[in-house]
Amino acid sequence: MSGARIYLDNAATSWPKCKPAVEAAVDFINNCGATSGRGTYTSGQLADRWLSRARLALSQLIGADNANCIAMCSSGTHALNAALRGVLKAGDHVIATRAEHNSVLRPLEWLKHHGDITVDYAEVDGCGRPQIASAAGLASDATRLICVGHASNVTGAVTDLQPWQELASQCSAKLLVDASQTLGYQSINVKDSSIDLLCAAGHKGLGGLQGTGFLYATEEIRIDFTPLMLGGTGLRSESIAPVQPWPNVVEAGNLNLPGIVSMAVAAETLLRDQTRIGCWRDAFTQLVSNTQNTPGLNLVGWADEIASDHLLPESLDQRIPVASYHVVHSSPHDLAAILNDFHGIEVRAGLHCAGLIHPSIGGGTSGTDSGTLRVSPGHHTTSDEIDRFTLAINEITTAIA
């Protein structure tokens, strides 16, 4: 291996994290360390204030009316499971898409398998974008929920939410949006998009610590929300009744306060400097431009967004910094191992926890060559790092051709 480590797997989790967020979390651990809702002593009150501060910053970041709509979760997966279990009832019909993450697909399939709900999946195009016409053909009077990811974690294509909002309104369904990949990379406004439920991880584009996420829900949904799990909340301890108000219905148990502190500061940092939300664009444009014509390396899902030898600037408005490649004459897993072992470049190979999208974008879901080689720069990726990746990938693909 030569040179310093190059981390290009920010779609899994960002690195390095937002520096002020990390510093605030470390300071909290060292100088407070209390949990929220468990005591009226000084450090307990400080923990309470940090929790309130995080709710406020996150609500402002997504354009919500007030901080009360935010419930803290341990991950985007936790938020999605809580949302699905919270709103779905026996007999409900759900429309999801073939672009969704397994954090949506597996809970839905579990509920379907146990006879609680029915599920249909809308098709996606070659870019991995869900097709609204396909979804519209699946709608029925029983449709209770429409689930759509704000962006594919495989191709990086962002979904235009307006048609999905309109479809949900037409069939009197609720709209759930998975923003785990877009939060911190693309703006999103729950009011403008009429989103009923929004789930997001806090450790990706936002730059918070791992073990963080949140769930946004409208007031209507919060009134009748079924808990995913139950336990201590610090409130009404005299009662063992399995009924809790929002957000305690989501937040049973001790919360990850250091992680919540990191989300609060990361969100506040982004709110103060909105230019940060797009600072990934230069490095990502360089990546796509440098690799689009590399022999043996096929960029997935970009046919309509690259003109001749350059990336169309307006296409970045509908992208996050994720590029996936099919590799000719090689397994993406082998290629990722070579990049890591000989060049110090960390990327991800495989299906990326998205079990249904790959046939639609020209890939398989079984065998050693299944999936893609995914390269995901972040806010801190440099031009030199992209150049090093480009040189390495050209050297490897030339050798295996």
Steps between C-alpha positions, in 0.01 A plus 500: 500500500627847411394843627254604766161339546230624262147448628235487227212322674309799635169347390553244776610756758680830459862552598642720630201612704395861548780625725291729727250213544773259612651758736160570657432127547840446663446799728159361599650160583783650701312774682137388524429138413145505635194367324182685423174475694649315795578773751457868587862543612723739304657258254163334437352839413791561261424170328135606470606827339721322249210274402274802449774676306537202266126478437490870413802496267381189313146634465637824353728310265207312344256794505265361764259719698643431844743285695230273647476305175848348539566169679855377550605159369813289505530493119310552178406133521348551844307803372362310201396198706337728758313688227372189324388329820365828630249570224411170332198300608366160400353511150702799382652511154846650449669621184879502518759503221765262375761767581444480874756402760452172683410705809170559320470177304564252780254646754234516229565141395482388864163666545383359168619149586311508829180599324473851639532702178529474122791657312568590138824636359522769232757452227811714455673622186859438395620784721337343803226762522157371608236526230188684610291351215576153633403605851177662384393172342538326836285739706169384646244601761698298756825686440600644835866588448735587213872452574764662283869564551616855437806360322639164400799386703611299195484750211475830689193609302268733692124450479273790411253483788220714353336221293513269802339764717223536241445124478477472878242777505296338221468169683476651851822328604784624716842572349812360667837624372836342582747791505792309647713551189402859422507673839800733488546462123169628362240733650164357601190670637230284654233769471567587136503131406202407723701226666318321781794295626869566442773267620871577492833386632712759678842355415514536122484837321403683817833403660377382841626194685397142424205375702284801413186567303159659533138469398277789399123453515208735445266576788227282349728197497638567847153475655461129422847350481573137588829449690777286356630433853405595855694578813612775731474859383542690827136609492191353672706229666208413726312362200578173323235565235639435150398844376747784464470846348718623216803499488531252789316246287818489287766584760469222760824433687808715551576715198841537339562849637856540363365409157204736542740779596694431181182518289396826666832669426530353150152626412570842650828519305315425178226751578760773555685422177274370226789494251629191681209295368648513149873494571519141375425602142846585367659174609202298380495672160870424468437133588226452241686692230822305562340156490216519250723382214727261690518174300345209686326727750134577429337782697151389596192716450640813336417465130281811481711725722838499328549698180798393284798520737361708785243478776197725460511741798123497548508124550662551841173650622356150472799309636680417820871412497464133413644338187456128433687300240465167329844354435577306183706181547514537879296468816430831675601325822843414359546852372409651838751270669777603260423869553518453875800270524728665244381861485346576840169594335185395684185444291209260527413207277178299485128558511513779763201372700268575209359164401270587209659778296788322326318317217351833391841666472660215309643289781432167664436406860695175521847375419846638571457786251166619641437858595713803429820671604366803687712813542353770724701816570393732779523860615872468572616305194782681319596531135828320572310204647284475187814513286654217701186292459495571126862393455442184703183394321657564158802290595285212626249491212783518248673206664188280501380590150 
